[in-house]
């Protein structure tokens, strides 16, 4: 049986739950009417739990898809960074969920500022990870059969991801002599 990629079908739900959780908790902090605040706190908590559960399923699906994918060496390097960032995000999300459970369990009536700042940082990392994964798919066709029907040239599409990868991993530049992170004599970007 030949399954289509599962990771791309699942990844949007945990991202949406993380966004919704942060927005609900922020509104719970700002709204004055206690019944609404209580509802928003409940939504924020359970959305974060759903985001963590969905994230675990998405990670599993990503590994399943990775085992079945035929990736070029260049794309494998992008995927390796995506996996590392994904595990950092998963740990941050688990810690944030545990913290949010303590707030819920203690019956705190206000979501504190420190939690909201941490939530915003996790939300930012989530947004970056989603962008990075999308760039791998749309710029390099990671995990899908590329059709070449994009709105920009292949070089223009790939340059953004190369620049970010080289910035985050300066010793492993893949973009050639003009790469912001250094040079790459092997010419991996021409694959």
C-alpha positions in Angstrom: 0.0 0.0 0.0 1.4 3.4 -1.0 0.3 6.1 1.4 0.6 9.8 0.5 2.7 11.9 2.9 0.9 12.1 6.3 3.0 14.8 8.0 1.7 17.7 5.8 -1.9 16.7 6.4 -1.4 16.7 10.2 1.0 19.6 10.8 -1.6 22.4 10.5 -3.7 21.3 13.4 -1.1 21.6 16.2 0.1 24.9 14.7 -3.5 26.2 14.9 -4.0 24.9 18.4 -0.8 26.6 19.6 -2.0 29.9 18.0 -5.5 29.6 19.4 -4.2 28.7 22.9 -2.0 31.8 23.0 -4.8 34.1 21.7 -7.3 32.6 24.3 -4.8 33.1 27.2 -4.0 36.6 26.1 -7.7 37.5 25.9 -8.3 35.8 29.3 -5.7 38.2 30.6 -7.3 41.3 29.0 -11.1 40.6 29.4 -12.7 42.0 32.5 -15.8 39.8 32.8 -14.9 36.7 34.9 -17.3 34.3 33.2 -15.6 35.1 29.8 -12.1 35.0 31.4 -12.9 31.5 32.8 -14.1 30.3 29.4 -11.0 31.7 27.7 -8.7 30.1 30.3 -10.3 26.8 29.7 -10.0 27.1 25.9 -6.4 28.2 26.2 -5.5 25.2 28.4 -7.3 22.5 26.3 -6.0 24.0 23.1 -2.5 23.8 24.3 -3.0 20.2 25.3 -4.5 19.4 21.9 -1.5 21.2 20.3 0.9 19.0 22.2 -1.0 15.8 21.4 -1.2 16.8 17.7 2.5 17.7 17.7 3.4 14.2 19.0 1.3 12.7 16.2 2.8 15.1 13.6 6.4 14.1 14.7 5.6 10.5 14.3 4.1 11.1 10.9 7.2 13.1 9.9 9.4 10.2 10.8 7.2 7.8 8.9 7.2 10.0 5.8 11.0 10.5 6.1 11.5 6.7 6.0 9.6 6.6 2.7 11.0 9.7 1.1 13.7 9.8 -1.5 15.5 13.0 -0.6 18.6 14.6 -2.2 21.6 15.2 0.1 20.8 18.9 0.1 17.3 18.3 1.2 18.4 15.8 3.8 20.5 18.6 5.4 17.4 20.9 5.5 15.4 18.1 7.0 18.0 17.4 9.6 17.8 21.0 10.8 14.0 20.8 10.7 14.1 17.8 12.9 16.4 19.4 15.4 14.2 22.5 15.6 11.2 20.3 15.8 12.5 18.5 18.9 13.4 21.8 20.5 9.9 23.0 19.8 8.4 19.8 21.2 10.3 20.1 24.5 9.4 23.8 24.8 5.7 22.9 24.1 5.8 20.1 26.7 7.3 22.5 29.3 4.8 25.2 28.4 1.9 22.7 28.7 3.2 21.5 32.1 3.4 25.2 33.2 -0.1 25.8 31.9 -1.4 22.7 33.7 0.0 24.1 37.0 -1.8 27.4 36.3 -5.0 25.4 35.6 -4.5 23.0 38.6 -3.9 25.9 41.1 -7.1 27.6 39.9 -5.2 30.9 39.2 -7.6 33.5 38.0 -5.0 35.4 35.9 -2.6 34.2 33.3 0.7 35.8 34.4 3.0 37.9 32.2 5.9 35.4 32.4 3.7 32.6 31.0 2.4 34.9 28.2 6.0 35.8 27.2 7.0 32.1 27.2 3.8 31.4 25.2 4.7 34.0 22.7 8.2 32.6 22.3 6.8 29.1 21.7 4.3 30.6 19.3 7.2 32.3 17.4 9.2 29.1 17.3 6.1 27.3 16.0 5.6 29.9 13.3 9.3 29.7 12.2 9.2 25.9 12.2 6.0 25.9 10.0 7.6 28.4 7.6 10.8 26.4 7.4 8.9 23.2 6.7 6.8 24.9 4.1 9.9 26.4 2.4 11.4 22.9 2.2 8.3 21.7 0.4 7.7 24.7 -1.9 11.4 25.4 -2.7 12.9 21.9 -2.9 9.8 19.6 -3.2 10.8 17.9 0.1 8.6 14.8 0.4 6.5 15.6 -2.7 7.0 15.3 -6.4 7.9 18.9 -7.5 6.0 20.1 -10.5 7.9 23.3 -11.3 4.7 25.3 -11.4 5.6 27.9 -8.8 5.3 31.7 -8.8 9.0 32.4 -8.8 12.2 30.9 -10.2 13.7 27.8 -8.5 16.8 29.9 -7.5 14.8 32.6 -5.9 12.7 30.1 -4.0 15.7 28.2 -2.8 17.8 31.3 -1.8 15.6 32.1 1.3 16.0 28.6 2.8 19.7 28.5 2.0 20.2 31.9 3.7 18.3 30.8 6.9 20.0 27.4 7.0 23.5 28.9 6.6 22.6 31.5 9.3 21.6 28.8 11.8 24.4 26.4 10.8 27.3 28.6 9.7 29.9 25.8 9.3 27.7 23.9 6.9 27.0 26.4 4.1 25.2 24.8 1.2 24.7 27.8 -1.1 28.1 28.0 -2.8 30.5 30.9 -2.8 27.7 33.5 -2.5 26.2 31.8 0.5 25.8 34.0 3.6 27.2 31.3 5.8 30.4 30.6 3.8 31.4 28.5 0.8 30.7 25.0 -0.3 33.1 23.5 -2.7 31.0 20.4 -3.3 28.3 22.4 -5.1 25.5 20.7 -3.2 23.1 23.6 -4.2 23.3 22.6 -7.9 21.6 19.2 -7.2 
